Structure formats: C-alpha cells, structure tokens
Amino acid sequence: MYPKRDFHSLPLSPDDLDVLQRLLDGELEARHISNDSDEADMLARTLIELFQAGVRDEDALREMVKRAPV
C-alpha cells in the first residue's frame, strides 16, 4: 500500500498558480463576479482547498468549482 500523499503541505508552483488563476478567471467571468469581491475570494479559497486536497486535474477542478456556492 502506498503512503497517503499530503498535498496540503506542498508549495504551489508557478504552473499550479497559472492553472488556478485561469480557472478562477473563467469562473468569475461565467458568474459575472468582480475579481475584487468577497465572492471571488471565496471561489479562490475553494480552488486552493480542492487543489491542496489532491484534486489536480484541471477539468475536475473546473467542474467542482462550477458547483461551488458563493
């Protein structure tokens, strides 16, 4: 059995940040939310939490954040 990987403690790489920013920008545009709003902050937190929980596939992240309440 493989040891559980602790994604939460891994630093985010520049490529990781690019993916997360692209996903956030797309979702903000789809929801017509300003990037300096509380709602944008909540979506950003959700994306980072999902990523740190081990969801690394861009399509999976996109689908999960689409369902996230704000």
C-alpha positions as CSV (number, residue, x, y, z in Angstrom):
1,M,0.0,0.0,0.0
2,Y,1.3,3.5,-0.8
3,P,1.6,6.1,1.8
4,K,-1.0,8.9,1.7
5,R,0.4,12.0,0.0
6,D,0.0,15.2,1.9
7,F,-0.8,17.7,-0.8
8,H,-1.7,20.4,1.7
9,S,1.9,20.9,2.8
10,L,3.4,21.1,-0.8
11,P,4.1,24.5,-2.1
12,L,2.2,25.8,-5.2
13,S,4.4,26.0,-8.3
14,P,4.1,28.8,-10.8
15,D,2.4,26.3,-13.2
16,D,0.0,25.4,-10.4
17,L,-0.8,29.1,-9.8
18,D,-1.3,29.6,-13.6
19,V,-3.9,26.8,-13.7
20,L,-5.7,28.1,-10.6
21,Q,-5.7,31.6,-11.9
22,R,-7.1,30.5,-15.3
23,L,-9.8,28.5,-13.6
24,L,-10.7,31.3,-11.2
25,D,-10.8,33.9,-14.0
26,G,-13.1,31.7,-16.1
27,E,-15.5,31.1,-13.3
28,L,-15.6,34.8,-12.3
29,E,-16.4,35.7,-15.9
30,A,-19.1,33.0,-16.1
31,R,-20.7,34.2,-12.9
32,H,-20.2,37.9,-13.7
33,I,-18.3,38.4,-10.4
34,S,-15.8,41.1,-9.9
35,N,-12.3,39.8,-9.1
36,D,-12.0,42.1,-6.0
37,S,-15.2,40.9,-4.4
38,D,-15.8,38.6,-1.4
39,E,-17.4,36.1,-3.8
40,A,-14.1,36.0,-5.8
41,D,-12.2,35.4,-2.6
42,M,-14.4,32.5,-1.6
43,L,-14.0,30.9,-5.1
44,A,-10.3,31.3,-4.9
45,R,-10.2,29.7,-1.5
46,T,-12.3,26.8,-2.7
47,L,-10.0,26.2,-5.7
48,I,-6.9,26.2,-3.5
49,E,-8.5,23.9,-0.9
50,L,-9.5,21.4,-3.6
51,F,-6.0,21.6,-5.1
52,Q,-4.4,21.1,-1.8
53,A,-6.8,18.2,-1.0
54,G,-5.3,16.4,-4.1
55,V,-7.6,17.4,-6.9
56,R,-5.0,18.2,-9.6
57,D,-6.9,17.5,-12.8
58,E,-7.9,20.8,-14.4
59,D,-11.2,19.5,-15.8
60,A,-12.2,18.1,-12.4
61,L,-11.3,21.3,-10.7
62,R,-13.4,23.3,-13.2
63,E,-16.4,21.1,-12.7
64,M,-16.1,21.2,-8.9
65,V,-15.8,24.9,-8.7
66,K,-18.8,25.4,-11.0
67,R,-20.9,23.6,-8.4
68,A,-19.4,25.6,-5.5
69,P,-21.8,28.0,-3.8
70,V,-20.8,31.6,-3.3
